[in-house]
Amino acid sequence: MAHLFTNHDKYHIHKTLGLLAFCNFILRFYYAIAYGTSFPPFESKAFSCSCVLIHALLPIASLSIPLPDKRNFAGPMIWKEFQLHSILFSCRHVLLTVITLLELWPTQSLEFSGISGGTKCRKEIAIMSECVIKYLIIIGVIKVAAVITEKYGDKEVRTTNAMPYPGYLTEYEKTRIKCEYAKKQFGATIFAVFSGELASSLNFAPLYAIQSAPFMMTLVRKGKCETVHYHRVYSATLLYPLYLYHVILRGFYSQFADFVICYIYIFSYTMRIKYSWNNMKMWAIAVPVIVMALNIIPDIEKKIIVDNIITSFLRYFCSIYLIYNEIISDYCTYKPLTR
């Protein structure tokens, strides 16, 4: 059994950053529960951004720790390809979260909000500019990930679909869990490009899964936990963003834009997995729809919808029905991991 702490992290930089990241995860979760946002307005932007940047420095600091180039299929153990992917996708969410917190997106400008009397044309330009920027970030990350896989991985034996599973699971159970893992990765990208008042919380939320995975893999490699423990923790952190969105942030109160987001979630996964659309084509449709839906539909909704007992009931009913079905699906999918 390997020691958890080794001499590779001589100055304890990685361990310190790991502890700070863990504390920040707890803090953001507490804020979400207590204040309905992971980044409450009373917290200074400097502090918020500093806390988020920890989650980029943490995986980067892991580069000082030697890892095997080849994957060990005996268990979910971290290797070079996964390490580099973890750095890449962590930095994606950190970058997008920080930009949101600093209110640097075109749709967060004073002109867009109407404070400075912005015109309709300016608002359209702001929305389209944000669509282009976010699309380029998403595609850029995907391209870099492909380069990493080309050098250190295998195009067929992918990081998720070839992950070792507990031996007692049936092939059907493994396949179902793999499908859910893949779906949640599409959800993470959707949350990465989220816009509007909930954006910072949802840009940040996928980091729970992105950074819990290499941590649990390290524990497996060092003999501190088993394969099933990795999957339990990873699946729980994968589920968090969806429930954060609908239960904590929305409070079971659906908006019209939520239905568009749900459709895009289904669309992106179906087109990519079932119909083999390439990423550039698929996200060229999904990203603009997400950004436009979150910036345009709420204004339209305010103008045409009158809030009353009936509309409020329908909003709560749709949200509760969605979450109920999600809970049933998740329970059936992940129940085998509790055996």
C-alpha angles and dihedrals in degrees: 000000000000123000117255092222117048139174092255089085092053098169095036092241096137093045092049092049090047091054092047091048091050091050090048091052089054092046093050091048091050091049091050091053096042102037106019093246135070090224110043118199094244090066115089117246090232092058094043093050092045090053092049093048089059087071091060095045093049098065092037089056089055089071088082089064114082116236132179117262091216123069121245109221093191089089143344094288124159119252136173099275093050091045092054092045089051091053092047098049093040089055090048093059094039091053094048093044093050092048089052093047091050090048093233098142115108090240090058093059123113091244092057094048090053096241092120095038096260117192126237089251092056091050091052091050090049092052094047092046091053091048091054095045094049092044091053091049092050094047092042091055092047091051093050090047089054090053090051091050090047091057104034107016146042126262092217102036097057126190094254107030093051096045112132115250133197110285095236094064118102121233089252091054092048092049092050093051091047090053091052091048089053093047092051090054089060088048090053091055091049090052089048091062095039116138135195134045095327095048102102094051093048096041086057101040099080089061089078090069097033092057101032090060098062090041092055091043089055090052090050091050091051093047095246095123141007136248094265091055090055091054094046093054095040094049091048092052091046089056094049101081094054094049090042089056101046104026106032106025100030095031091217089300107128124212124201089248089061091066090053090050091051091051092049089050090056092040095052095049095043096047094046100041104028101032099027097231112175117249096246092056097042097047091042085069100034101048097052092044091052095047094044093045093053094046103038109029096059090058092048091046092055091053100047105029122077112202112230139137093285098048091043090051091050092049093051093041094053093047095046091046090051093049092044091056091045092052092050091048093047092046092053092045100047101029091093089063090065094060 
